[in-house]
């Protein structure tokens, strides 16, 4: 940024583009406030220099919308991500990788707002198109699996969600390896849903793997580690309760108990 400002000036489109790239990098380093300042200035600068329909501008708009979502500014995020999605769909076509990225991000945001009827077709289309254009094990495809699985899970469609989470776990192990943050997200969410389905032994195995990873990478006192330890403890306790439970509880009682168990467990996203 410093070099481009010195050579091209502070209001040159290349300077704004560099600001956008740095803002995105800082966002992924969890430096959200500085990232927001850079991303906001970059998107406004690119609108004024290149116009609203420039692909460079649309990337900055998408990035700013995703950052606002992370900051909890949901209404602003909806406006920006919808703009990026609609413009990319018009300019690039529905199957372009950038269109699909905006489609998935917009659908995920709508899911977070509880707008399932609108979010579901977007996330389904994003996954289907990513499967056909990128392949089943592409990182973006695996992200779509997790996003759609989380929505289906929240709708109570555990059967389809389990299939997606299992495929996502296998895909992320293959692509990223066993010890990667994205693999851990899939392991945690699959384990959580297995617990809700009453497959407690399998759930504990996966959740213990997540816990061991977090102890190793973040330490025992980290907040994420504490959440993972709580998940393991809850499912272990449920297994002990199930072993000692009255055999006459019945299917309805089992279902109710599993629903409570599932809702106690902490999820991990994206």
Buried (B, 14 or more C-beta within 10 A) or exposed (E): BEEBBEEEEEEBBBBBBBBBBBBBEBBEEEEBEEBBEBBBBBBBBBBEBBEEEBEBBBBBBBBBBBBBBBBEBBEBBBBBBBBBBBBBBEBBEEBBBBBBBBBBBBBBBBBBBEBBEEBBEBBBBBBBBBBEBBEBBBBBBBBBBBBBBBBBBBBEBBEEBBEBBBBBBBBBBEBBEEEBBBBBBBBBBBBBBBBBBBBBEBBBEBBBBBBBBBBEEBEEEEEBBBBBBBBBEBBBEBBEEBEEEEEEEEEEEEEEBBEEBBEBBEBBEE
